[in-house]
Structures are given as structure tokens and as C-alpha cells.
Amino acid sequence: MTISAVMNSRNAVCVIVHDKGTDRIAALHYAGPNWSPRPAWTVPGGKAEPGEALDEAAARELEEETGLLVDPLNLELVHVVHVEQSYDGLGQFILFVFATDRWSGELVNTEPDKHLAAKWVAPADLPEPAFPTARIALTAYQEGGPSFSRLR
């Protein structure tokens, strides 16, 4: 079963890829000027296209940004963040946070024009500076909740 998207492009998705054997997650050092005034660390993700199922958008974004492949059926929705004001100045958006420990491929920086690096890090040690949404998502994931939060 897929999770359907509302018909708007302000739905965002991210994926916490957790290698439980090494207790590491996939992280990106984002440097695109449209989302942050300076480079910041985050987990892979991006915008869902209008009408795109959220789990499929998450799997697509993960592959586009890292080369890692995941079946949308292996993604678990673990958190939702209502961001009241985004860095891009275009207002609010909803971030749907998925997690998985089942994927294939090797972590690579497939978008060097947007990211400075891709690497495995401990979930509690996402380097600084980090996107606030990534921090919220990882904290909620590690603590098992809450399942919803707001970022003002």
C-alpha cells in the first residue's frame, strides 16, 4: 500500500537509512543555496511531486541523492514535521520522515553540485551545522516519538 500525497508541491520527504549492524545512518552535507544560507548536514530527501505517493517520492529522492535503492514497501513512516516557515522563503511545508534498515547499493554523493559529501554517521552524531528538521527527525526516530512536531 502506498501513502498518497496531497496535490501540492510543499510536501517533503526524507529517509533515515539506518545500518543497524554498525549503528550508522546515511547523511549528506547540503550546500545548495536555495534551502540554507550555509552548508548544513541532513538526511537524504526532497520534495514530493504533485500527485506522487509519499513513500515512492522518498525512495526516488534517496536514490537520486545517494545511489541507495529501497523498495517503498520497506519504508516506515516514523515522524511528521510541520515546518511553519522554510528557508526558501516560500512558507510552510510538511516533512514526512521515513526510515529503513533494508536497502541496496553503496552510499555515494550523486549530486556534487548540491552536496559537499555523503557519509555514514552515528544517528546521535549528525555533524554541525545541521538542518533543524534533520535534528528533529533523528531525535524522534531514536526516541520512538513523538510522531508529530512543529518547527516555527
C-alpha angles and dihedrals in degrees: 000000000000128000108238122226125230109245098263135094094227092086111105130189136197135181128219102207104197121194096199092187091065097020092235133134131205111257135182130207099220119206104166110131096221098070106031135026089225136015113289138176122249145149120267116279148104145174125327113230117240108279094009116133109249096231090049090048090052092051091047094049091047092054094043093051103035111013089240115136124213132171108236087230087065093057120098121200103233105165145004123210122196105207107198096193123019129209091245091065093237096115133245130357138174119239116205110202117207129183135199140173093190118080141120134224135048125289109251135158098251093172107050089163088066105026132052094200147352118210146150114258137172110269091237093047106059102159121250136284094045133170109262089229091057091050092049092047094049094046092050091046094050094045095043094242173260091240094210134040140163129227114201 
